[in-house]
Amino acid sequence: MQNEGRVMRSYSSSEQLLQQVASLKEELKECRTQRKESEDKYKRVLDSRFEGFMLLDENRVIIEVNKALLKISGYDRNDFIGHLVDKFYDKASLNFYSASPDHFSFEALFRAKGGCLIPMLFSRSTLNDENHQITGYMVFLTDLTDLKETQEELKRAASTSGLFCQGCGQCVKQCIAELPIPDLMRAYMYTYDYRNLALAKGLVVSLGLPGRVCEDCSSCPVRCSIGFNVPAKIRDIVRLRDVPTEFLS
């Protein structure tokens, strides 16, 4: 009877142990499912972003990227994985925006596939564990191409704003020789803004100007409302009359 009791207790203990193992397996399976769901959700969020993304390990080696970065760069995922992030931007082009212990942003030229250089904003955040040890980095990359093009357009507009006559007509009343100054300023614009010298010459010739233009007055009474040096611009543009048309096409 004693032996039978020991066997029963042993069987009961084994059954409990098996139940505990089964319970642990179920918990582990549930944890893995939750982790997988969390990872899938995290990946869907990153893949839905328009900006590029890199996940780096503590040594700044790339371990994950999103679809947006693949589209921007032209690379495949395997072209990134296992490489240092430094490989993909030109250090000579670095321009820091902000920096703190856990985050910094900088602008640099990103090396896309085929050698194309893309102006990119890099925003890097540090990942720490519960002991405040660095475990990796998140890097978001924003394509600045459109911004740079807009900035260049604004620069060009600022540099050429002095080419456009406002057509106020005040200069016509002030000019002793009664020159068609607004038309001459338009020809100046055709030359230096539109780069259409043939059109500019055609306009100048059509005005029937005298042989000597802005050469006989001891001083010019014309005061442009937006600050044009009117006689200098006129003397410059009327020279087109003497340029053969075949050199202008």
FILO-801970 format. One line per 8 residues: number of its first residue (from 1); their letters; for each residue x, y, z of N, C-alpha, C, O. Coordinates in steps of 0.2 Angstrom, whole numbers. Layout:
NUM	a	X,Y,Z,X,Y,Z,X,Y,Z,X,Y,Z | ...
% end
This chain:
1	mqnegrvm	4,-6,0,0,0,0,4,6,0,3,11,-3 | 10,6,4,14,12,4,17,13,-3,18,19,-5 | 19,8,-6,22,8,-13,17,11,-18,19,16,-22 | 11,9,-17,6,11,-21,4,18,-20,3,22,-25 | 5,21,-14,4,28,-12,9,32,-15,8,38,-18 | 15,29,-15,21,33,-17,20,34,-25,22,39,-28 | 18,29,-28,17,29,-35,12,34,-37,13,38,-42 | 6,34,-33,1,38,-35,3,46,-34,2,50,-38
9	rsyssseq	7,47,-29,10,54,-28,14,56,-33,14,61,-36 | 19,51,-35,23,52,-41,20,54,-47,22,58,-51 | 15,50,-48,11,51,-54,7,58,-54,7,61,-59 | 5,59,-48,1,66,-48,6,71,-49,4,76,-52 | 12,71,-46,17,76,-47,19,77,-54,20,82,-57 | 20,71,-58,22,71,-65,17,75,-69,18,78,-73 | 10,73,-67,5,76,-71,4,83,-70,3,87,-74 | 6,86,-63,6,93,-62,12,96,-66,11,102,-69
17	llqqvasl	17,93,-66,23,96,-70,22,96,-77,23,101,-81 | 18,91,-80,16,91,-87,11,97,-88,12,100,-94 | 7,98,-84,2,103,-84,5,110,-84,4,115,-88 | 10,111,-80,14,117,-79,18,118,-86,18,124,-88 | 21,113,-88,25,114,-95,20,116,-100,22,120,-104 | 14,112,-101,9,114,-106,7,121,-105,6,125,-110 | 6,123,-99,4,130,-98,9,135,-100,8,140,-103 | 16,133,-98,21,138,-100,22,138,-108,23,143,-111
25	keelkecr	21,132,-111,21,132,-119,16,137,-121,17,140,-126 | 10,136,-119,4,140,-121,6,148,-120,4,152,-124 | 8,150,-114,10,157,-113,16,159,-118,15,165,-120 | 20,155,-119,26,156,-123,23,157,-131,25,162,-134 | 18,153,-133,15,154,-139,11,160,-140,12,164,-145 | 8,162,-134,4,168,-134,8,174,-134,7,179,-138 | 14,174,-131,19,179,-131,22,180,-138,23,186,-140 | 23,175,-141,26,175,-148,21,178,-153,23,182,-157
33	tqrkesed	15,176,-152,9,178,-156,9,186,-155,8,190,-160 | 9,188,-149,8,195,-147,14,199,-150,13,205,-153 | 20,196,-149,26,199,-152,26,200,-159,27,205,-162 | 23,195,-163,23,195,-170,18,200,-172,19,204,-177 | 12,200,-169,7,205,-170,10,212,-169,9,217,-173 | 14,213,-164,17,220,-162,22,222,-168,22,227,-170 | 26,217,-170,31,218,-175,28,220,-182,30,224,-185 | 22,216,-183,19,217,-190,16,224,-190,16,228,-195
41	kykrvlds	13,226,-184,10,233,-184,15,238,-184,14,243,-188 | 21,237,-181,26,242,-181,29,242,-188,30,248,-190 | 29,237,-192,32,237,-198,27,240,-203,29,244,-208 | 20,239,-202,15,242,-206,15,250,-205,15,253,-210 | 16,252,-199,17,259,-198,23,262,-202,22,267,-205 | 28,259,-201,34,262,-204,34,261,-212,36,266,-215 | 31,256,-215,30,256,-222,25,260,-225,25,262,-231 | 21,263,-220,16,268,-223,18,275,-223,15,279,-226
49	rfegfmll	24,276,-220,27,283,-220,30,285,-227,32,280,-230 | 29,291,-228,32,293,-235,40,294,-234,44,294,-239 | 42,295,-228,49,296,-227,53,290,-226,50,285,-224 | 59,290,-227,63,284,-226,65,282,-219,64,287,-215 | 66,276,-217,68,274,-211,73,269,-210,73,264,-215 | 78,269,-206,83,264,-204,83,263,-197,82,267,-193 | 84,256,-195,85,254,-189,92,252,-188,94,247,-192 | 96,254,-183,103,253,-183,104,249,-176,100,250,-171
57	denrviie	109,245,-176,111,242,-170,116,247,-166,117,252,-168 | 118,245,-160,122,249,-156,129,251,-159,132,256,-157 | 131,248,-165,137,250,-168,135,254,-175,140,255,-179 | 129,256,-175,127,260,-181,127,256,-188,127,258,-193 | 126,249,-187,125,245,-193,117,244,-194,113,243,-190 | 116,245,-200,109,244,-202,106,237,-202,109,232,-204 | 100,237,-198,97,230,-197,90,230,-200,87,225,-201 | 87,236,-202,81,236,-205,79,242,-209,82,248,-206
65	vnkallki	76,242,-214,74,248,-218,66,248,-220,64,242,-220 | 63,253,-222,56,253,-224,56,254,-231,61,255,-235 | 50,252,-234,49,253,-241,50,259,-244,53,260,-250 | 49,265,-240,49,272,-243,57,273,-245,58,276,-250 | 61,271,-240,68,272,-242,71,268,-248,75,270,-252 | 68,262,-249,70,258,-255,68,262,-261,71,262,-266 | 62,265,-261,59,268,-266,63,274,-268,65,276,-274 | 65,278,-263,69,284,-263,76,283,-266,78,286,-271
73	sgydrndf	79,278,-263,86,276,-265,87,272,-271,92,273,-274 | 82,268,-273,83,263,-278,87,257,-277,88,253,-281 | 89,256,-270,92,250,-268,87,245,-266,81,246,-265 | 90,239,-265,86,233,-263,87,233,-255,92,236,-253 | 83,229,-251,84,229,-244,91,226,-242,94,228,-238 | 93,221,-246,100,218,-245,106,222,-246,111,221,-243 | 104,228,-250,110,233,-251,111,237,-245,117,239,-244 | 106,237,-240,107,241,-234,109,236,-228,114,238,-224
81	ighlvdkf	106,231,-227,107,227,-221,114,224,-220,117,222,-225 | 117,226,-214,123,224,-213,129,229,-214,135,228,-213 | 127,235,-217,131,240,-218,131,246,-214,125,247,-211 | 136,249,-212,136,255,-208,132,261,-212,132,261,-218 | 128,265,-208,124,270,-211,129,275,-214,127,278,-219 | 135,276,-212,140,281,-215,141,280,-222,143,284,-225 | 140,274,-224,142,272,-231,137,276,-236,138,277,-242 | 131,278,-233,126,280,-238,125,288,-238,120,290,-241
89	ydkaslnf	130,292,-235,129,299,-236,137,302,-236,141,299,-234 | 137,308,-239,143,311,-241,145,315,-234,142,320,-233 | 150,313,-231,152,317,-224,154,324,-226,153,328,-221 | 157,325,-232,159,332,-233,153,337,-234,154,343,-233 | 147,334,-235,141,338,-236,137,339,-229,132,342,-229 | 140,337,-224,136,337,-217,135,344,-215,139,349,-216 | 128,345,-213,126,352,-210,122,351,-204,116,349,-205 | 124,351,-198,120,350,-192,115,355,-191,116,361,-192
97	ysaspdhf	109,352,-189,103,357,-187,103,357,-180,102,363,-177 | 103,351,-176,102,351,-169,105,345,-166,106,340,-170 | 107,345,-160,110,340,-157,108,340,-149,108,345,-146 | 107,334,-147,106,333,-139,109,326,-138,110,322,-142 | 109,324,-131,112,317,-130,108,311,-133,111,306,-135 | 102,312,-134,98,306,-137,95,308,-144,92,303,-147 | 96,313,-147,94,315,-154,98,320,-157,100,325,-154 | 99,319,-164,102,325,-167,99,324,-175,97,319,-177
105	sfealfra	99,330,-178,97,330,-185,102,334,-189,106,339,-187 | 103,331,-195,108,334,-199,106,333,-207,102,329,-208 | 108,338,-211,107,338,-218,114,335,-221,119,337,-220 | 113,331,-226,118,328,-230,116,325,-237,110,324,-238 | 121,324,-241,119,321,-248,119,314,-247,124,311,-246 | 113,311,-248,112,304,-248,115,301,-255,113,303,-260 | 118,295,-254,121,292,-260,116,286,-262,116,281,-259 | 112,288,-267,107,283,-270,110,279,-275,116,280,-277
113	kggclipm	107,274,-277,109,269,-282,111,273,-289,107,277,-291 | 116,271,-292,118,274,-298,122,280,-297,124,284,-302 | 124,282,-291,128,288,-290,125,294,-289,128,300,-288 | 118,294,-289,114,300,-288,114,303,-281,114,299,-276 | 115,309,-280,116,312,-273,109,316,-272,107,320,-276 | 106,314,-266,100,317,-265,100,321,-258,103,318,-253 | 98,327,-258,99,331,-252,94,328,-247,88,327,-248 | 96,326,-241,92,322,-236,93,325,-229,98,327,-227
121	lfsrstln	87,325,-226,87,327,-218,87,320,-214,83,316,-215 | 93,319,-210,93,314,-206,91,315,-199,94,320,-196 | 86,312,-196,84,313,-189,85,307,-185,82,302,-186 | 91,307,-181,92,300,-177,91,301,-170,92,306,-167 | 87,296,-167,86,295,-160,89,289,-157,89,284,-161 | 91,289,-151,95,284,-148,90,279,-144,85,282,-141 | 91,273,-145,87,268,-141,91,265,-135,96,263,-136 | 88,266,-129,91,264,-123,87,258,-120,81,258,-120
129	denhqitg	91,254,-116,87,249,-112,86,252,-105,87,257,-104 | 83,247,-101,81,250,-94,87,252,-90,86,256,-85 | 93,250,-92,99,252,-88,103,258,-92,108,260,-90 | 99,261,-96,101,267,-100,107,265,-104,111,270,-106 | 108,259,-106,113,257,-111,110,258,-118,105,256,-119 | 115,260,-123,112,261,-130,111,254,-133,116,250,-133 | 106,253,-136,104,246,-139,103,247,-147,103,242,-150 | 103,253,-149,102,255,-156,100,262,-157,100,266,-153
137	ymvfltdl	98,263,-164,96,270,-166,91,269,-171,90,264,-175 | 86,274,-171,81,275,-176,83,281,-180,85,286,-178 | 83,280,-187,85,286,-191,79,287,-196,77,282,-200 | 76,293,-196,71,295,-201,74,299,-206,78,304,-205 | 73,298,-213,76,302,-218,71,305,-223,67,302,-225 | 72,312,-223,67,316,-227,70,318,-233,75,322,-233 | 67,317,-239,70,319,-245,69,327,-246,63,329,-246 | 74,331,-247,74,338,-247,74,341,-254,75,347,-255
145	tdlketqe	73,336,-259,74,339,-266,69,344,-268,71,349,-270 | 63,343,-266,58,348,-268,59,355,-264,59,360,-267 | 61,354,-258,63,360,-254,69,364,-257,69,370,-258 | 74,360,-259,80,364,-262,78,367,-269,81,372,-270 | 74,364,-273,72,367,-279,68,373,-278,69,378,-281 | 64,373,-273,60,379,-271,64,385,-269,64,390,-271 | 69,383,-265,74,388,-262,78,391,-268,79,397,-268 | 80,387,-273,84,389,-279,79,394,-283,82,399,-286
153	elkraast	73,392,-284,68,396,-288,68,403,-284,67,408,-288 | 67,403,-278,67,409,-274,73,414,-275,73,420,-275 | 79,410,-275,85,414,-276,85,417,-283,87,423,-284 | 83,413,-288,83,415,-295,78,421,-295,79,426,-299 | 72,421,-292,67,426,-292,70,432,-289,69,438,-292 | 74,431,-284,77,437,-280,82,441,-285,83,447,-285 | 86,436,-288,91,439,-292,89,442,-299,92,447,-301 | 83,440,-301,81,443,-307,75,448,-306,72,450,-311
161	sglfcqgc	73,449,-300,68,454,-299,69,461,-302,65,465,-303 | 76,462,-302,78,469,-305,77,469,-312,79,474,-315 | 75,464,-316,75,464,-323,68,466,-325,67,467,-331 | 63,466,-321,56,467,-323,54,474,-322,53,477,-316 | 52,477,-327,49,484,-327,42,484,-325,38,479,-327 | 40,488,-321,33,488,-318,28,492,-322,22,492,-321 | 31,495,-328,26,498,-332,22,504,-330,17,506,-332 | 25,508,-325,22,514,-322,21,520,-327,17,524,-326
169	gqcvkqci	26,520,-332,26,525,-337,29,532,-335,29,537,-339 | 31,533,-328,34,539,-326,40,541,-330,41,547,-331 | 44,536,-332,50,537,-336,49,540,-343,53,544,-345 | 44,538,-346,42,541,-352,41,549,-352,44,552,-357 | 38,551,-347,37,558,-346,43,562,-344,44,568,-346 | 48,559,-341,54,562,-339,60,562,-344,64,566,-344 | 59,557,-349,64,557,-354,64,562,-360,59,563,-363 | 69,566,-360,70,572,-365,69,569,-372,66,572,-376
177	aelpipdl	72,564,-374,72,561,-380,66,557,-382,65,554,-387 | 61,557,-377,55,553,-378,56,546,-380,52,543,-385 | 61,543,-377,62,536,-379,57,531,-376,54,532,-371 | 55,525,-380,50,521,-377,54,516,-372,55,510,-373 | 55,519,-366,59,516,-361,56,509,-359,59,504,-358 | 49,509,-357,46,502,-355,47,497,-360,49,491,-358 | 47,498,-367,48,493,-372,56,491,-372,57,485,-372 | 60,496,-370,67,494,-370,69,490,-364,73,486,-364
185	mraymyty	65,491,-358,66,487,-352,63,480,-354,66,475,-351 | 58,480,-358,56,473,-359,61,469,-364,62,463,-363 | 64,473,-368,69,469,-372,75,467,-368,78,462,-369 | 77,471,-363,82,469,-358,80,463,-354,84,459,-353 | 73,462,-352,71,456,-349,71,450,-353,73,445,-351 | 70,451,-360,70,446,-365,77,443,-365,78,437,-366 | 82,448,-365,89,446,-365,92,442,-359,95,437,-360 | 91,445,-353,94,443,-347,90,438,-343,93,435,-338
193	dyrnlala	83,438,-344,79,433,-340,77,427,-345,78,422,-343 | 74,429,-350,72,424,-355,77,421,-359,76,415,-362 | 83,424,-359,89,422,-364,87,421,-371,89,417,-375 | 82,426,-373,80,425,-380,82,432,-384,78,437,-384 | 88,431,-386,91,437,-389,88,439,-396,88,445,-397 | 86,434,-399,82,436,-406,76,440,-405,75,444,-408 | 72,438,-400,66,441,-398,68,448,-396,64,453,-398 | 73,449,-392,75,456,-389,77,460,-395,75,466,-395
201	kglvvslg	81,457,-400,83,461,-405,77,463,-410,77,469,-412 | 73,459,-411,67,461,-415,63,466,-412,61,471,-416 | 62,466,-405,59,472,-402,62,478,-403,60,483,-404 | 69,478,-401,73,484,-402,73,487,-409,72,493,-409 | 74,483,-414,74,486,-421,67,489,-423,66,494,-426 | 62,486,-420,55,488,-422,53,495,-419,48,498,-421 | 57,497,-414,55,503,-411,58,509,-415,56,515,-413 | 62,508,-420,64,514,-424,68,519,-420,67,525,-421
209	lpgrvced	73,517,-416,77,522,-412,81,526,-416,83,524,-422 | 83,532,-414,88,536,-417,95,532,-417,96,527,-413 | 100,534,-421,106,531,-422,110,531,-415,113,527,-413 | 110,537,-412,113,538,-405,108,538,-400,103,542,-400 | 109,533,-395,104,532,-390,107,533,-383,112,530,-382 | 105,538,-379,107,539,-372,115,541,-372,119,539,-368 | 117,545,-377,123,547,-378,124,555,-378,130,557,-377 | 119,558,-380,119,565,-381,117,569,-374,119,575,-374
217	csscpvrc	114,566,-370,112,570,-364,118,571,-359,121,566,-358 | 119,576,-356,125,577,-351,123,574,-345,127,571,-341 | 117,573,-343,114,570,-337,107,567,-339,103,570,-342 | 105,561,-336,99,558,-337,94,561,-332,95,560,-326 | 88,564,-334,83,566,-329,78,560,-327,74,561,-322 | 79,554,-330,74,549,-328,76,546,-322,82,544,-320 | 71,546,-317,72,542,-311,67,537,-310,61,538,-309 | 70,531,-311,65,525,-311,62,524,-304,66,524,-299
225	sigfnvpa	56,522,-304,52,521,-297,55,515,-293,54,515,-287 | 58,510,-297,61,504,-293,68,504,-294,71,499,-292 | 71,510,-296,79,510,-295,83,508,-301,89,507,-300 | 80,507,-307,84,505,-312,89,510,-314,87,516,-314 | 94,508,-316,99,513,-320,97,513,-327,100,509,-331 | 92,517,-329,89,517,-335,94,518,-341,94,514,-346 | 98,523,-341,103,524,-347,108,519,-348,109,517,-353 | 110,516,-342,115,510,-343,111,504,-346,114,501,-350
233	kirdivrl	105,503,-344,102,497,-347,100,498,-354,101,494,-358 | 98,504,-356,97,506,-363,103,505,-367,103,502,-373 | 108,508,-365,115,508,-369,117,500,-370,119,499,-375 | 115,496,-365,117,489,-365,113,486,-370,115,482,-375 | 106,487,-370,102,483,-374,102,485,-382,101,481,-386 | 103,492,-383,103,494,-390,109,491,-394,108,492,-400 | 114,488,-391,119,486,-395,117,480,-399,120,478,-404 | 111,477,-397,109,471,-401,107,473,-408,107,468,-413
241	rdvptefl	106,479,-410,105,481,-417,110,480,-421,109,478,-427 | 117,479,-418,122,478,-423,125,471,-423,130,469,-426 | 121,467,-419,123,460,-419,119,456,-425,113,456,-425 | 123,452,-429,120,449,-435,115,444,-432,116,440,-427 | 109,443,-435,104,439,-433,106,431,-432,104,428,-428 | 110,429,-437,113,422,-436,116,420,-430,117,414,-428 | 119,425,-427,122,424,-420,118,424,-414,120,422,-409 | 111,425,-415,106,426,-410,102,420,-410,98,419,-405
249	s	101,416,-415,96,410,-415,99,404,-412,95,399,-412
% end
